[in-house]
Amino acid sequence: GRVVAAGTSVAVPAGVPVVDAGGRWVTPGLFAGFTRMGIVEVDGVSETDDSAAANSPFNAALDVSPAVNPKTSAITLNRAEGITRAVVAPEARGSIFAGQGAIIDLGTDMDPVSKPRAFQFMVYGEEGGRRAGGSRPAAIAMLKNILFEVRDYARAPASFADRGKDALLTRADAQALVPVVTGQVPLLVHVERASDILVVLDLKRDVPALKLVLVGVNEGWTVANQIAAAKVPVLASALSDLPASFEQLAATQSNIGRMQAA
């Protein structure tokens, strides 16, 4: 049901259930900020994994919404632990752009998607370099070229040349990225290293309308003032306390507290 009221002096109407929380925390539901819930059943079993499509000609156009399975065990288990909403993001394979993520609810019905195509997800840093051909400069060049092509598509969709597998950007990908370039849909960017964070923040100079959200951000505390000045939101893990890669050498569990303070 729903929480109608909370407090010690609430007038309770007849027939309304009352829960004595006894000094405990009360929340109407926890929001899982970044997951692949509902699109992966078993890690390592490709038949159960709809998070990425390495052999597809499409990247930004991929939409996780039709793949969300409300009967997956991850949704059942997380619902039992108090998770009621979740961000579900695709995984990048064929490009720096992974595709369109969704917001889901963890109800027991067969209609889990609250908001389809809620954001576009891309990767930079080590993973972005790999997806773009082997380096960070390659990732930035790919990103800027794609954004330029999206602008061309937005100006004249009918004249856009879709070269399929031979193109960096298919017509469907270009169409999916137009709302990103115009600021209608947020662009979530996975980035960890401090210098990479600054590069991503600088994208707003080329595309001022971008609604950036940083994901990961293990070295964010070292450039917290710049992130705050740019007014860019962050999705970070409170459990990260050790470097898991060369781009996370400054990882510390105080990261979120320091960014929050900034």
Stockholm file with secondary structure:
# STOCKHOLM 1.0

chainA/1-262         GRVVAAGTSVAVPAGVPVVDAGGRWVTPGLFAGFTRMGIVEVDGVSETDDSAAANSPFNAALDVSPAVNPKTSAITLNRAEGITRAVVAPEARGSIFAGQGAIIDLGTDMDPVSKPRAFQFMVYGEEGGRRAGGSRPAAIAMLKNILFEVRDYARAPASFADRGKDALLTRADAQALVPVVTGQVPLLVHVERASDILVVLDLKRDVPALKLVLVGVNEGWTVANQIAAAKVPVLASALSDLPASFEQLAATQSNIGRMQAA
#=GR chainA/1-262 SS CCCCCCSSSCCCCTTCCCCCCTTCCCCSCEEEEEECTTTBSSTTCGGGBCSCCTTCSCSTTCBSGGGCCTTSHHHHHHHHTTEEEEEECCCCSSSSEEEEEEEEECCSSSCCEEEEEEEEEEECHHHHHHHHTSSHHHHHHHHHHHHHHHHHHHHCGGGCCCCGGGCSSCHHHHHHHHHHHTTSSCEEEEECSHHHHHHHHTHHHHCTTCCEEEEECTTGGGGHHHHHHHTCCEECCTTCCSCSSGGGTTCCTTHHHHHHHC
#=GC SS_cons         CCCCCCSSSCCCCTTCCCCCCTTCCCCSCEEEEEECTTTBSSTTCGGGBCSCCTTCSCSTTCBSGGGCCTTSHHHHHHHHTTEEEEEECCCCSSSSEEEEEEEEECCSSSCCEEEEEEEEEEECHHHHHHHHTSSHHHHHHHHHHHHHHHHHHHHCGGGCCCCGGGCSSCHHHHHHHHHHHTTSSCEEEEECSHHHHHHHHTHHHHCTTCCEEEEECTTGGGGHHHHHHHTCCEECCTTCCSCSSGGGTTCCTTHHHHHHHC
//
